Amino acid sequence: MSALILFRSMRALMAAATVAAASVGIAHAQSAAPATTPSTAATTQTPSSMQVRQMQNGFVFAPEVRITKVNDRAATLVGASAGWQMDRTLFVGAAGYVLANRERDFEMQYGGALMKFSIGGSQTAGLTPGLFLGLGTATITRPLSERGMPGGPGQPDPRTGRPSMVSGSTPVPLYDNIGVAEPQLNAFWNVNRWLRVEGGVGYRFVGAADVMQPHLRGASGSLSLQFGGH
């Protein structure tokens, strides 16, 4: 009888131990769950620590004013450029300029391709080297003597053989088609996401008739407002 009572007591104790062990395991699992949460959070937060920046591409338009000299006279060129800007850095487009203080014998206009590369384009300020290549026309006046004409009244005109009625200093209009290559170096200021101010210098190389060429090329200063890009 004692053995039966002892067997039943041991069986009840084992059952109680089993229930207790299960309870402890559940409690341990529940208490361990919060400890794994920070680890999981840390894992999910890792990608957010990476600096992922979306490229800012878009169409831009920029009215521009250039101050220069043409035919030994102060000249103001007005124009604009338009094109596609990639990541606020590389600009590829077209530009055109026309002489604003033009007269019948003092004209120049040209247009063509423009490419610029901004150093630190996403920063507040930086530098933008660029290159313009284009074609156009120009009209200026030069002394008749520069065209190999007679040096004074009464001298024979080489074209007709008759005495000339004009002097070598008489101004005559010259017109020619021109090719233009203009390297540029600008500084920029990003005012906000859609407005950039640029100002800088350039040098205009001109391909034209030998008589006109030295009077059309020269240095220039520019100021432009660039809209868009995002």
C-alpha positions as CSV (number, residue, x, y, z in Angstrom):
1,M,0.0,0.0,0.0
2,S,2.9,2.3,0.9
3,A,4.6,1.5,-2.5
4,L,1.4,2.4,-4.4
5,I,1.1,5.7,-2.5
6,L,4.8,6.4,-3.2
7,F,4.3,5.6,-6.9
8,R,1.3,7.9,-7.2
9,S,3.1,10.7,-5.4
10,M,6.1,10.4,-7.7
11,R,3.9,10.4,-10.7
12,A,2.1,13.6,-9.5
13,L,5.5,15.2,-8.7
14,M,6.7,14.5,-12.3
15,A,3.6,15.9,-13.8
16,A,3.9,19.0,-11.7
17,A,7.6,19.3,-12.7
18,T,6.7,19.0,-16.4
19,V,4.0,21.7,-16.1
20,A,6.5,23.9,-14.2
21,A,9.2,23.4,-16.9
22,A,6.8,24.2,-19.6
23,S,5.7,27.4,-17.8
24,V,9.3,28.4,-17.3
25,G,10.1,27.8,-21.0
26,I,7.1,29.9,-22.1
27,A,8.1,32.7,-19.7
28,H,11.7,32.6,-20.9
29,A,10.6,32.8,-24.5
30,Q,8.4,35.8,-23.7
31,S,11.1,37.6,-21.8
32,A,13.7,36.9,-24.5
33,A,11.5,38.3,-27.3
34,P,12.1,42.0,-26.5
35,A,15.8,41.3,-26.5
36,T,15.7,40.3,-30.1
37,T,13.7,43.4,-31.1
38,P,16.7,45.8,-31.0
39,S,18.7,43.4,-33.0
40,T,16.0,43.3,-35.6
41,A,15.6,47.0,-35.5
42,A,19.3,47.5,-35.9
43,T,19.2,45.2,-39.0
44,T,16.4,47.1,-40.6
45,Q,18.1,50.5,-39.8
46,T,21.3,49.6,-41.4
47,P,20.2,50.5,-45.0
48,S,18.9,53.8,-43.8
49,S,22.5,54.8,-42.7
50,M,23.6,54.6,-46.3
51,Q,23.5,57.9,-48.3
52,V,21.2,57.2,-51.2
53,R,20.6,60.3,-53.3
54,Q,18.2,60.5,-56.2
55,M,19.6,62.0,-59.4
56,Q,18.2,65.3,-60.2
57,N,17.6,65.5,-64.0
58,G,15.5,67.9,-66.0
59,F,15.1,70.6,-68.7
60,V,16.7,74.0,-68.0
61,F,16.3,77.4,-69.6
62,A,18.7,80.3,-69.0
63,P,18.5,83.8,-70.3
64,E,21.9,85.4,-70.5
65,V,23.7,88.7,-71.1
66,R,27.3,89.0,-72.4
67,I,29.4,92.1,-72.3
68,T,32.3,92.3,-74.9
69,K,33.8,94.3,-77.7
70,V,33.1,94.0,-81.4
71,N,35.0,96.0,-84.0
72,D,36.7,98.0,-81.2
73,R,33.3,99.0,-79.8
74,A,31.5,98.1,-76.6
75,A,28.9,95.5,-77.4
76,T,26.2,93.7,-75.5
77,L,25.1,90.3,-76.6
78,V,21.7,89.0,-75.3
79,G,20.7,85.4,-75.7
80,A,19.6,82.2,-74.0
81,S,20.5,78.6,-73.6
82,A,18.2,75.5,-73.2
83,G,18.8,71.9,-72.8
84,W,19.0,68.9,-70.5
85,Q,20.9,68.9,-67.2
86,M,21.9,65.6,-65.6
87,D,22.3,65.4,-61.8
88,R,22.8,69.2,-61.6
89,T,26.3,68.5,-63.2
90,L,26.3,67.9,-66.9
91,F,24.4,70.2,-69.2
92,V,24.0,69.5,-72.9
93,G,21.9,71.8,-75.1
94,A,21.9,74.8,-77.5
95,A,22.4,78.5,-77.2
96,G,22.0,81.6,-79.3
97,Y,23.2,85.2,-79.1
98,V,22.4,88.5,-80.9
99,L,24.1,91.9,-80.7
100,A,21.7,94.1,-78.7
101,N,23.2,97.6,-79.5
102,R,23.1,96.8,-83.3
103,E,23.0,99.2,-86.2
104,R,22.8,98.7,-89.9
105,D,26.6,98.3,-90.2
106,F,27.2,96.8,-86.7
107,E,25.5,93.4,-86.4
108,M,26.4,90.0,-85.1
109,Q,24.4,86.9,-84.3
110,Y,25.3,83.3,-83.8
111,G,23.9,80.0,-82.4
112,G,25.0,76.5,-81.8
113,A,25.7,73.7,-79.3
114,L,26.7,74.3,-75.7
115,M,28.1,71.9,-73.1
116,K,28.9,72.6,-69.5
117,F,30.1,70.6,-66.5
118,S,29.5,71.8,-63.0
119,I,32.0,71.0,-60.3
120,G,30.1,70.5,-57.1
121,G,26.8,70.9,-58.9
122,S,24.7,69.8,-55.9
123,Q,26.5,72.2,-53.5
124,T,25.5,75.8,-52.8
125,A,28.3,77.1,-55.0
126,G,30.9,75.9,-57.4
127,L,32.6,76.3,-60.8
128,T,31.2,75.4,-64.3
129,P,33.7,75.2,-67.3
130,G,31.9,75.0,-70.6
131,L,32.4,75.2,-74.4
132,F,30.2,76.8,-77.1
133,L,30.5,75.9,-80.8
134,G,28.3,77.6,-83.4
135,L,27.8,79.5,-86.7
136,G,26.4,82.9,-87.5
137,T,26.8,86.1,-89.5
138,A,28.4,89.5,-88.8
139,T,28.4,93.0,-90.4
140,I,31.0,95.7,-89.5
141,T,32.6,98.6,-91.2
142,R,36.4,98.8,-91.9
143,P,38.6,101.3,-93.8
144,L,38.7,100.7,-97.5
145,S,42.5,100.4,-97.4
146,E,42.2,97.2,-95.4
147,R,40.6,95.6,-98.4
148,G,43.6,96.5,-100.6
149,M,41.8,99.3,-102.2
150,P,43.5,102.6,-103.3
151,G,45.0,104.8,-100.7
152,G,43.5,108.1,-101.8
153,P,41.4,110.0,-104.4
154,G,42.9,109.9,-107.8
155,Q,44.6,106.6,-107.3
156,P,43.7,103.9,-109.8
157,D,41.0,101.5,-108.6
158,P,42.5,98.0,-109.2
159,R,39.1,96.6,-110.1
160,T,38.4,99.1,-112.9
161,G,41.7,100.9,-113.6
162,R,39.9,104.2,-113.4
163,P,40.8,106.9,-110.8
164,S,39.2,106.3,-107.4
165,M,36.9,108.9,-106.0
166,V,37.3,107.7,-102.3
167,S,40.2,107.6,-99.9
168,G,41.6,104.6,-98.2
169,S,40.2,105.7,-94.9
170,T,36.6,105.6,-96.2
171,P,34.6,103.1,-94.1
172,V,32.9,100.4,-96.0
173,P,30.6,97.7,-94.7
174,L,31.8,94.1,-94.6
175,Y,29.6,91.1,-94.3
176,D,30.6,87.4,-93.7
177,N,29.4,84.1,-92.4
178,I,31.3,83.2,-89.2
179,G,32.2,80.2,-87.1
180,V,32.4,80.7,-83.3
181,A,34.2,78.7,-80.6
182,E,33.9,80.0,-77.1
183,P,35.4,78.3,-74.0
184,Q,33.9,79.6,-70.8
185,L,34.5,79.4,-67.0
186,N,31.6,80.4,-64.8
187,A,30.9,80.4,-61.1
188,F,27.5,79.4,-59.9
189,W,25.2,79.8,-56.9
190,N,22.3,77.4,-56.4
191,V,19.7,79.8,-54.9
192,N,17.1,76.9,-54.5
193,R,16.1,73.7,-56.2
194,W,14.9,75.4,-59.4
195,L,17.1,78.6,-59.7
196,R,20.8,78.9,-60.3
197,V,22.8,82.1,-60.9
198,E,25.9,81.9,-63.1
199,G,28.5,84.5,-63.9
200,G,31.9,84.2,-65.5
201,V,34.2,84.9,-68.4
202,G,34.9,83.5,-71.9
203,Y,36.9,84.1,-75.0
204,R,35.3,84.2,-78.4
205,F,37.4,82.7,-81.3
206,V,35.9,83.6,-84.7
207,G,36.5,82.0,-88.1
208,A,35.8,84.6,-90.8
209,A,37.4,86.6,-93.6
210,D,40.9,87.7,-92.6
211,V,39.9,91.4,-92.6
212,M,37.0,90.8,-90.1
213,Q,38.4,88.1,-87.9
214,P,40.6,90.2,-85.5
215,H,37.7,92.6,-85.0
216,L,35.1,90.0,-84.0
217,R,37.0,87.9,-81.6
218,G,37.6,88.8,-78.0
219,A,37.0,88.3,-74.3
220,S,33.6,88.6,-72.7
221,G,31.9,88.6,-69.3
222,S,28.5,87.0,-68.7
223,L,25.6,86.7,-66.3
224,S,22.7,84.3,-66.6
225,L,19.7,82.9,-64.6
226,Q,19.1,79.2,-65.0
227,F,15.6,77.9,-64.3
228,G,14.5,74.3,-63.9
229,G,16.6,71.2,-63.7
230,H,14.4,69.1,-61.4
